Amino acid sequence: MREADILYQTLTDRVTVTREVWNGARWVSETVYQELACALSRAVQASTPKLGGEWADVPEAEGRLSLYLPAGTVLKAGDKATVIREGQVFRGICSPTMPYPSHAVATIYLREVEGA
């Protein structure tokens, strides 16, 4: 079994990702991934650079978690993510993904948690 297949079995959470895109007339929200397998982790090394612009003031206390994704997944800075994990809902803003041959990793800056 390949490393990517083994890692994929650990992705037991689900994420829906939306991105703001310009349609020629206005900004619209577009679904990039719907219920994609993922794993949300409170890894010690969740230390990517903070986002700029309107997200620059996200307090550390709101939380930064690592988001492990299937290989080939591409997130851009500012993508909005909703992660479902064991009945809890985590909403936040993503960093760009760091690609690896077997998986991808992004940081999600939590803005809201339901069901905690």
C-alpha positions as CSV (number, residue, x, y, z in Angstrom):
1,M,0.0,0.0,0.0
2,R,1.3,3.4,-0.9
3,E,2.0,6.1,1.7
4,A,-0.7,8.3,0.2
5,D,-3.3,5.5,0.6
6,I,-2.3,4.9,4.2
7,L,-2.5,8.6,5.0
8,Y,-5.9,8.9,3.2
9,Q,-7.4,6.4,5.6
10,T,-6.6,8.9,8.5
11,L,-8.6,11.7,6.9
12,T,-11.9,11.1,8.8
13,D,-13.2,14.7,8.9
14,R,-14.9,16.5,6.1
15,V,-14.3,20.0,4.7
16,T,-16.2,22.3,2.4
17,V,-14.1,25.1,1.0
18,T,-15.3,28.3,-0.7
19,R,-13.4,31.0,-2.5
20,E,-14.3,34.5,-3.5
21,V,-13.9,34.9,-7.3
22,W,-14.4,37.8,-9.7
23,N,-17.1,36.8,-12.3
24,G,-16.4,39.9,-14.4
25,A,-19.0,42.0,-12.7
26,R,-18.7,41.3,-9.0
27,W,-17.2,39.0,-6.4
28,V,-19.1,35.8,-5.8
29,S,-18.5,32.9,-3.5
30,E,-17.6,29.7,-5.3
31,T,-17.5,26.2,-3.8
32,V,-14.0,24.8,-4.5
33,Y,-14.3,21.5,-2.5
34,Q,-17.5,19.9,-1.1
35,E,-17.2,17.5,1.8
36,L,-13.6,16.6,1.0
37,A,-11.9,14.1,3.3
38,C,-9.5,15.9,5.7
39,A,-8.0,15.7,9.2
40,L,-8.1,18.6,11.6
41,S,-5.2,18.6,14.0
42,R,-4.0,20.8,16.8
43,A,-0.4,20.1,15.8
44,V,2.4,22.0,17.6
45,Q,3.9,23.2,14.3
46,A,0.8,25.1,13.1
47,S,2.9,28.1,12.5
48,T,2.5,29.6,9.0
49,P,2.6,33.3,8.4
50,K,-0.5,35.2,9.4
51,L,-2.7,36.3,6.6
52,G,-2.7,40.0,5.5
53,G,-5.5,42.3,4.6
54,E,-8.8,41.9,6.3
55,W,-7.6,38.7,8.1
56,A,-4.5,40.3,9.6
57,D,-6.2,40.9,12.9
58,V,-7.4,37.4,13.6
59,P,-6.4,36.8,17.3
60,E,-4.2,33.9,18.2
61,A,-6.7,33.0,20.9
62,E,-9.2,32.1,18.2
63,G,-7.0,29.2,17.2
64,R,-4.8,27.9,14.4
65,L,-5.1,24.3,13.5
66,S,-3.4,22.2,10.8
67,L,-5.7,20.8,8.1
68,Y,-4.4,17.6,6.4
69,L,-5.8,17.1,2.9
70,P,-5.5,14.6,0.1
71,A,-2.5,15.0,-2.3
72,G,-3.2,17.5,-5.1
73,T,-5.6,19.6,-3.0
74,V,-4.9,23.3,-3.6
75,L,-6.1,26.0,-1.2
76,K,-5.4,29.7,-1.6
77,A,-4.9,32.2,1.2
78,G,-8.2,33.5,2.4
79,D,-10.3,30.5,1.3
80,K,-13.1,29.9,3.8
81,A,-13.4,26.4,5.2
82,T,-16.1,24.6,7.2
83,V,-14.9,21.4,8.8
84,I,-17.2,18.8,10.3
85,R,-15.6,16.6,12.9
86,E,-17.6,14.2,15.1
87,G,-20.6,16.5,15.3
88,Q,-18.6,19.7,15.8
89,V,-18.4,22.4,13.1
90,F,-15.2,24.5,12.7
91,R,-15.3,27.6,10.5
92,G,-12.3,29.5,9.5
93,I,-9.9,31.0,7.0
94,C,-7.2,29.0,5.3
95,S,-3.6,29.5,4.5
96,P,-2.2,28.3,1.1
97,T,-1.6,24.6,1.0
98,M,1.9,23.1,1.3
99,P,2.0,20.2,-1.1
100,Y,3.8,16.9,-0.5
101,P,3.8,13.8,-2.7
102,S,1.5,11.9,-0.3
103,H,-0.7,14.8,1.1
104,A,-1.2,18.5,1.5
105,V,-1.3,20.7,4.6
106,A,-2.8,24.1,5.3
107,T,-3.4,26.1,8.4
108,I,-7.0,27.1,9.3
109,Y,-7.5,30.2,11.4
110,L,-10.6,29.4,13.4
111,R,-13.3,32.0,13.6
112,E,-16.2,29.9,15.0
113,V,-16.7,26.5,16.6
114,E,-20.2,25.0,17.1
115,G,-21.1,22.0,19.2
116,A,-18.0,22.2,21.5
